[in-house]
């Protein structure tokens, strides 16, 4: 899934509310800081409870749009499958933040993290994450096919799966030795299938794609 910059609402004035009036203004990021692109992960961790679900991309806060029912169905089915089949040292989770750098944090649709991570953590480090999964929607094709895997590879996350919809098709990648234009290692395709995904890493896998198809 992708994210979009948060617009400044037309009614987000800075004047005080009338005495006794109940404020209905939603939280908005500082437009000056958005323009300067100087938000950090520390700012992200201090967002108020009424803030929308956001990602931090190169210092800019971006709202995560609501996913489709089909997207969420695949996400749920895959998470359930991973819970049932992943080895004891790994745990599956959905939409948990991963801090990629001081000014960037993403939320993979599904991920596998190492067991033992404290359950009260809202953000993981790349070292905690073994597999990141993105489920591609019509508006996120470029981001999920190019941008996110590049960021995850640069952060050192060893495995990446991309799942296309209509029909459901799984592409499985691992971090390879090839260096890209940015100077970081790149993912290499291990296998892809719309029927049966067979892998030996990060764990022995025989995933029938029908099992994650709504």
ZIGI-V991074 format. One record per backbone hydrogen bond with DSSP energy under -0.5 kcal/mol. NH is the residue of the N-H (numbers start at 0). CO is the residue of the C=O. E is the energy in kcal/mol with one decimal. If there is no record, write none. Layout:
# ZIGI-V991074
nh->NH co->CO e->E
nh->NH co->CO e->E
This chain:
# ZIGI-V991074
nh->3 co->62 e->-3.0
nh->5 co->60 e->-1.2
nh->6 co->4 e->-0.5
nh->8 co->6 e->-0.6
nh->11 co->8 e->-1.5
nh->12 co->10 e->-1.4
nh->20 co->17 e->-2.4
nh->22 co->20 e->-0.6
nh->33 co->29 e->-2.4
nh->34 co->30 e->-2.1
nh->35 co->31 e->-2.4
nh->36 co->32 e->-1.4
nh->37 co->32 e->-1.5
nh->38 co->58 e->-2.0
nh->40 co->101 e->-2.4
nh->43 co->39 e->-1.9
nh->44 co->40 e->-2.2
nh->45 co->41 e->-0.7
nh->45 co->42 e->-0.8
nh->46 co->43 e->-1.3
nh->50 co->47 e->-1.6
nh->54 co->61 e->-2.8
nh->55 co->104 e->-1.9
nh->56 co->54 e->-0.6
nh->56 co->59 e->-2.8
nh->57 co->55 e->-0.5
nh->58 co->102 e->-2.7
nh->59 co->56 e->-1.4
nh->61 co->54 e->-3.0
nh->62 co->3 e->-2.6
nh->63 co->52 e->-2.6
nh->64 co->1 e->-0.6
nh->64 co->62 e->-0.7
nh->71 co->67 e->-2.3
nh->72 co->68 e->-2.2
nh->73 co->69 e->-2.2
nh->74 co->70 e->-2.2
nh->75 co->71 e->-2.6
nh->76 co->72 e->-2.5
nh->77 co->73 e->-2.7
nh->78 co->74 e->-2.4
nh->79 co->75 e->-2.6
nh->80 co->76 e->-2.2
nh->81 co->77 e->-2.8
nh->82 co->78 e->-2.5
nh->83 co->79 e->-1.9
nh->84 co->80 e->-1.7
nh->85 co->81 e->-2.8
nh->89 co->86 e->-2.0
nh->90 co->112 e->-2.8
nh->92 co->110 e->-2.1
nh->94 co->107 e->-0.9
nh->94 co->108 e->-1.0
nh->96 co->121 e->-1.2
nh->97 co->105 e->-3.3
nh->98 co->123 e->-3.0
nh->99 co->97 e->-0.7
nh->99 co->103 e->-1.8
nh->100 co->103 e->-1.8
nh->103 co->100 e->-0.9
nh->104 co->55 e->-3.1
nh->105 co->97 e->-2.1
nh->107 co->95 e->-0.6
nh->108 co->132 e->-1.0
nh->109 co->132 e->-1.6
nh->110 co->92 e->-2.4
nh->111 co->130 e->-2.3
nh->112 co->90 e->-3.0
nh->113 co->127 e->-2.7
nh->114 co->88 e->-2.7
nh->116 co->113 e->-0.9
nh->120 co->117 e->-1.4
nh->123 co->96 e->-3.0
nh->125 co->98 e->-0.7
nh->127 co->124 e->-1.7
nh->128 co->124 e->-0.7
nh->128 co->125 e->-0.8
nh->129 co->111 e->-2.9
nh->130 co->111 e->-1.5
nh->131 co->158 e->-1.9
nh->132 co->109 e->-2.7
nh->133 co->160 e->-2.1
nh->135 co->133 e->-0.6
nh->135 co->162 e->-2.8
nh->139 co->136 e->-2.0
nh->140 co->137 e->-0.6
nh->143 co->139 e->-3.0
nh->144 co->140 e->-2.1
nh->145 co->141 e->-2.2
nh->146 co->141 e->-1.2
nh->147 co->142 e->-3.1
nh->149 co->145 e->-1.6
nh->150 co->146 e->-2.0
nh->151 co->147 e->-3.1
nh->152 co->148 e->-2.5
nh->153 co->149 e->-2.1
nh->154 co->150 e->-1.6
nh->155 co->151 e->-0.6
nh->155 co->152 e->-1.1
nh->156 co->151 e->-2.2
nh->157 co->128 e->-0.5
nh->158 co->129 e->-1.2
nh->159 co->172 e->-1.6
nh->160 co->131 e->-2.4
nh->161 co->170 e->-2.6
nh->162 co->133 e->-2.6
nh->163 co->161 e->-0.6
nh->163 co->168 e->-2.7
nh->168 co->163 e->-2.0
nh->169 co->192 e->-2.6
nh->170 co->161 e->-2.6
nh->171 co->190 e->-2.9
nh->172 co->159 e->-2.8
nh->173 co->187 e->-2.2
nh->174 co->157 e->-2.4
nh->175 co->185 e->-2.7
nh->179 co->183 e->-3.2
nh->182 co->179 e->-2.0
nh->185 co->177 e->-1.8
nh->187 co->173 e->-2.9
nh->189 co->171 e->-3.2
nh->190 co->171 e->-1.3
nh->192 co->169 e->-2.0
nh->196 co->206 e->-2.9
nh->197 co->195 e->-0.6
nh->198 co->196 e->-0.5
nh->198 co->204 e->-2.1
nh->204 co->198 e->-2.9
nh->206 co->196 e->-2.8
nh->207 co->205 e->-0.7
nh->208 co->194 e->-2.7
nh->208 co->206 e->-0.6
nh->209 co->194 e->-0.5
nh->210 co->207 e->-2.4
nh->211 co->208 e->-1.6
nh->212 co->209 e->-1.1
nh->213 co->211 e->-0.6
